Amino acid sequence: MKPSANTTLLAYTFLAPALILLTVFTFYPMLYGAYLGFTEYGGMRFAQGLAPKFIGLDNFRTLAGDDLFWTGIKNSLRYLLVVPVLQLASLAVAVLVNKQIPGIAFFRGAYYIPVVTSISLAAVMWEWVYNKDGTLNWLLERLHIIGAGQGPSWLGNEATALYAVMFVTFWRGFGYYMVLYLAGLQSIPAELEEAATLDGATPWQLFWKITVPMMRPTILLCSLLSTIAALRSLEEIVVLTNGGPLNSTYTSLMYVYNKAFQGFNFDYGMASAAGLVVAAFGLILSFLNFRFFRDNGAQS
């Protein structure tokens, strides 16, 4: 039955506050930011209060020849290595804690603590762990993996800095994705697993033939969220390494941040152009995520 005019008007009345907030704080800034990518807007022009000057694709041509920007893109793509490790680990632990046993709520909460831990507090802790005289090297010495005093400064070493920061991202995101997977696991009808068990299915067969197919939408969501989060990683890098040493942890979002807010240029045009390129990479990776899981679904 077609809704009446009064019903439609009432629906839009309830939607109006949310739509207005989205327009003012999301859609307009997003579209204006995209427009700035095609303009000259920064430095003296910004200081003098002049309007952005449209310059077409000049900002993108400058980016194409900027080695620092491509270093940031390369490091951001390398950062994606944390995604499959994070997803597999969080799914595996979600399966383990999806049991109704005494004290399991404590473990579920404990895994989530890093998610709500302040990044500044986490940075102090991990700097202590990664220091040349820190906890990690002390543990490796006790295990006789390295000699006394031979441990590196993990955040000050060009070869290890990016992976050290990636582990902090893993630590912070692990509990979040575990909770999402746990919610997905608990939505699977228990009757399916009981029927498969009665038919003689092993725990491994239950996992691959029932759990994974039923969890595909949740796996897609978590993979998509973690991919985008890895591509736009910034907080951990700023507080732990500030892009060093020798730009080994300098990511694409750090390039955007530095162009827009560091120094005295405030080059919003270049920052917006770089942000659009990063967004394009994000769209491509999102498409690949959807394509991969959709194809898997068609084959199963």
C-alpha positions as CSV (number, residue, x, y, z in Angstrom):
1,M,0.0,0.0,0.0
2,K,1.3,3.4,-1.0
3,P,2.1,5.6,2.1
4,S,0.0,8.7,2.5
5,A,1.5,12.2,2.2
6,N,1.2,12.7,5.9
7,T,3.2,9.5,6.6
8,T,5.9,10.5,4.2
9,L,6.1,14.0,5.6
10,L,6.3,12.6,9.2
11,A,9.2,10.2,8.1
12,Y,11.2,13.1,6.5
13,T,10.5,15.2,9.6
14,F,12.2,12.6,11.8
15,L,15.0,12.1,9.3
16,A,15.6,15.9,8.9
17,P,17.9,16.4,11.9
18,A,20.2,13.6,11.0
19,L,20.2,14.6,7.3
20,I,21.1,18.2,8.2
21,L,23.9,17.1,10.5
22,L,25.3,14.8,7.8
23,T,25.1,17.5,5.2
24,V,26.8,20.1,7.4
25,F,29.5,17.9,9.0
26,T,30.1,15.2,6.4
27,F,28.9,15.7,2.9
28,Y,29.8,19.4,2.6
29,P,33.3,19.1,4.1
30,M,33.9,16.0,1.9
31,L,32.8,17.7,-1.3
32,Y,34.6,21.0,-0.5
33,G,37.8,19.1,0.4
34,A,37.6,17.3,-3.0
35,Y,37.3,20.6,-4.7
36,L,40.3,22.0,-2.9
37,G,42.4,19.3,-4.5
38,F,42.0,21.1,-7.8
39,T,42.9,24.5,-6.4
40,E,45.8,26.6,-5.1
41,Y,45.0,27.3,-1.5
42,G,47.7,27.8,1.1
43,G,50.6,29.9,2.1
44,M,50.1,33.6,1.5
45,R,46.8,33.1,-0.3
46,F,45.4,31.5,2.8
47,A,47.0,34.0,5.1
48,Q,45.5,36.9,3.2
49,G,42.1,35.4,3.2
50,L,41.9,35.0,-0.5
51,A,39.5,32.4,-2.1
52,P,41.0,29.2,-3.5
53,K,42.3,29.5,-7.1
54,F,41.3,26.8,-9.5
55,I,44.4,25.2,-11.2
56,G,43.0,22.0,-12.6
57,L,45.3,19.0,-12.3
58,D,48.5,20.9,-11.4
59,N,48.5,19.5,-7.8
60,F,48.3,16.0,-9.1
61,R,51.2,16.6,-11.5
62,T,53.2,17.9,-8.6
63,L,52.3,14.8,-6.6
64,A,53.4,12.5,-9.4
65,G,56.9,14.0,-9.2
66,D,57.2,14.1,-5.4
67,D,59.3,11.2,-4.2
68,L,58.2,11.8,-0.6
69,F,54.6,11.2,-1.5
70,W,55.3,7.9,-3.3
71,T,57.4,6.9,-0.3
72,G,54.3,7.4,1.8
73,I,52.1,5.4,-0.6
74,K,54.6,2.6,-0.6
75,N,54.7,2.5,3.2
76,S,50.9,2.6,3.4
77,L,50.7,-0.4,1.0
78,R,53.3,-2.2,3.1
79,Y,51.2,-1.5,6.1
80,L,48.4,-3.6,4.6
81,L,50.5,-6.7,5.6
82,V,49.0,-6.3,9.1
83,V,45.4,-6.9,7.7
84,P,45.4,-10.7,7.1
85,V,47.4,-11.4,10.2
86,L,45.0,-9.3,12.3
87,Q,41.9,-10.9,10.8
88,L,43.1,-14.5,11.1
89,A,44.2,-13.9,14.7
90,S,41.0,-12.2,15.8
91,L,38.8,-14.8,14.2
92,A,40.8,-17.6,15.8
93,V,40.5,-16.1,19.2
94,A,36.8,-15.3,18.7
95,V,36.2,-19.0,18.1
96,L,38.1,-19.9,21.2
97,V,36.2,-17.4,23.5
98,N,32.9,-18.3,22.0
99,K,32.3,-20.8,24.8
100,Q,30.0,-20.6,27.8
101,I,32.5,-21.4,30.5
102,P,33.1,-19.7,33.9
103,G,35.2,-16.6,33.7
104,I,35.0,-16.2,29.9
105,A,33.5,-12.7,30.2
106,F,36.7,-11.6,31.9
107,F,38.9,-12.8,28.9
108,R,36.5,-11.1,26.4
109,G,36.8,-7.9,28.3
110,A,40.6,-8.2,28.7
111,Y,41.1,-8.6,25.0
112,Y,39.1,-5.4,24.4
113,I,41.2,-3.2,26.8
114,P,43.7,-2.1,24.1
115,V,40.9,-0.7,22.0
116,V,39.9,1.8,24.6
117,T,43.4,2.6,25.7
118,S,44.6,6.2,24.9
119,I,47.1,6.3,22.1
120,S,49.3,8.6,24.1
121,L,49.4,6.1,27.0
122,A,50.0,3.2,24.6
123,A,52.8,5.1,23.0
124,V,54.6,5.6,26.3
125,M,54.3,1.8,27.0
126,W,55.4,0.6,23.6
127,E,58.3,3.1,23.4
128,W,59.5,1.4,26.7
129,V,59.0,-2.0,25.2
130,Y,60.8,-1.2,22.0
131,N,63.7,0.8,23.5
132,K,67.2,-0.6,23.1
133,D,67.2,-1.3,26.9
134,G,63.5,-2.1,26.9
135,T,61.4,-5.1,27.7
136,L,61.5,-6.8,24.3
137,N,65.3,-6.9,24.1
138,W,65.4,-8.0,27.8
139,L,63.1,-11.0,26.9
140,L,65.2,-11.9,23.8
141,E,68.3,-11.9,25.9
142,R,66.8,-14.1,28.5
143,L,65.7,-16.6,25.8
144,H,69.3,-16.4,24.4
145,I,68.1,-15.3,21.0
146,I,70.4,-12.2,21.1
147,G,73.5,-11.5,23.2
148,A,73.6,-9.0,26.1
149,G,73.4,-5.4,24.8
150,Q,73.1,-6.5,21.2
151,G,69.4,-5.7,20.8
152,P,68.4,-2.9,18.4
153,S,66.3,0.1,19.1
154,W,63.2,-1.3,17.3
155,L,61.7,2.1,16.5
156,G,65.0,3.7,15.6
157,N,66.1,1.0,13.1
158,E,65.1,1.6,9.5
159,A,64.6,-2.1,8.9
160,T,62.3,-2.7,11.9
161,A,60.5,0.5,12.6
162,L,57.5,0.1,10.3
163,Y,56.9,-3.5,11.5
164,A,57.2,-2.4,15.1
165,V,54.5,0.2,14.6
166,M,52.4,-2.3,12.7
167,F,52.4,-4.6,15.7
168,V,51.0,-1.7,17.8
169,T,48.2,-1.4,15.3
170,F,47.6,-5.1,15.6
171,W,47.6,-4.8,19.4
172,R,45.1,-1.9,19.3
173,G,42.7,-3.4,16.8
174,F,42.7,-7.1,17.8
175,G,40.0,-6.8,20.5
176,Y,37.7,-4.7,18.2
177,Y,37.6,-7.2,15.4
178,M,37.4,-10.1,17.9
179,V,34.2,-8.7,19.3
180,L,32.8,-8.3,15.7
181,Y,33.7,-11.9,14.9
182,L,32.3,-13.0,18.2
183,A,28.9,-11.4,17.4
184,G,28.9,-13.1,14.0
185,L,29.7,-16.5,15.6
186,Q,26.9,-16.1,18.1
187,S,24.4,-15.4,15.2
188,I,25.0,-18.8,13.6
189,P,22.1,-21.2,14.5
190,A,23.3,-23.8,16.9
191,E,21.1,-26.4,15.1
192,L,23.4,-26.3,12.0
193,E,26.4,-27.3,14.0
194,E,24.5,-29.9,16.1
195,A,23.2,-31.5,12.9
196,A,26.7,-31.6,11.3
197,T,28.1,-33.1,14.5
198,L,25.5,-35.8,14.5
199,D,26.4,-36.5,10.8
200,G,30.0,-37.1,11.9
201,A,31.7,-33.8,11.0
202,T,35.0,-33.1,12.8
203,P,35.6,-29.7,14.5
204,W,37.8,-28.7,11.5
205,Q,35.0,-29.5,9.0
206,L,32.6,-27.6,11.2
207,F,34.8,-24.6,11.0
208,W,35.4,-24.6,7.2
209,K,32.0,-25.9,6.0
210,I,29.7,-24.1,8.4
211,T,31.4,-21.4,10.4
212,V,33.4,-19.7,7.6
213,P,30.6,-19.7,5.0
214,M,28.1,-18.3,7.6
215,M,30.6,-15.7,8.7
216,R,31.4,-14.4,5.2
217,P,29.5,-11.1,5.7
218,T,31.3,-10.4,9.0
219,I,34.7,-11.4,7.5
220,L,34.0,-9.0,4.6
221,L,33.1,-6.2,7.0
222,C,36.2,-6.7,9.2
223,S,38.5,-7.1,6.3
224,L,37.1,-3.9,4.7
225,L,37.4,-1.9,7.9
226,S,40.9,-3.1,8.7
227,T,42.1,-2.4,5.2
228,I,40.9,1.2,5.3
229,A,42.2,1.7,8.8
230,A,45.7,0.4,7.7
231,L,45.7,2.6,4.6
232,R,44.9,5.7,6.7
233,S,47.2,4.9,9.6
234,L,48.5,8.0,11.3
235,E,48.1,8.1,15.1
236,E,50.6,5.4,16.0
237,I,53.2,6.7,13.5
238,V,53.0,10.3,14.7
239,V,53.3,9.5,18.4
240,L,55.9,6.7,18.0
241,T,58.2,7.6,15.1
242,N,56.9,10.8,13.5
243,G,57.7,9.2,10.1
244,G,61.3,8.3,10.9
245,P,63.9,7.0,10.8
246,L,64.8,8.1,7.3
247,N,61.1,8.2,6.3
248,S,60.8,4.4,6.8
249,T,57.5,4.9,8.6
250,Y,56.3,7.9,6.6
251,T,52.8,7.0,5.3
252,S,50.5,8.7,2.8
253,L,48.2,10.1,5.5
254,M,51.3,11.6,7.2
255,Y,52.1,13.4,4.0
256,V,48.5,14.8,3.9
257,Y,48.8,15.8,7.6
258,N,52.2,17.5,7.1
259,K,51.1,19.4,4.0
260,A,47.9,20.7,5.7
261,F,49.1,21.4,9.3
262,Q,52.8,21.4,9.6
263,G,55.2,24.3,9.0
264,F,53.9,27.7,7.8
265,N,52.6,26.8,4.3
266,F,49.2,25.2,5.3
267,D,49.0,23.9,1.7
268,Y,45.4,22.7,1.8
269,G,45.3,22.3,-2.0
270,M,48.2,19.8,-2.1
271,A,46.9,18.1,1.0
272,S,43.5,17.6,-0.5
273,A,44.9,16.3,-3.8
274,A,47.0,13.8,-1.9
275,G,43.9,12.8,0.2
276,L,42.0,12.2,-3.1
277,V,44.8,9.9,-4.3
278,V,44.7,8.0,-1.0
279,A,40.9,7.8,-1.2
280,A,41.2,6.3,-4.7
281,F,43.5,3.6,-3.4
282,G,41.0,2.9,-0.7
283,L,38.2,2.5,-3.2
284,I,40.3,0.1,-5.3
285,L,41.1,-2.0,-2.2
286,S,37.5,-1.9,-1.1
287,F,36.4,-3.1,-4.6
288,L,38.9,-6.0,-4.4
289,N,37.6,-7.0,-1.0
290,F,34.0,-7.1,-2.3
291,R,35.1,-8.9,-5.5
292,F,37.1,-11.6,-3.6
293,F,34.4,-12.5,-1.1
294,R,31.6,-12.3,-3.6
295,D,33.5,-14.7,-6.0
296,N,34.1,-17.0,-3.1
297,G,30.4,-16.9,-2.2
298,A,29.5,-17.8,-5.8
299,Q,31.8,-20.7,-5.9
300,S,30.7,-22.2,-2.6
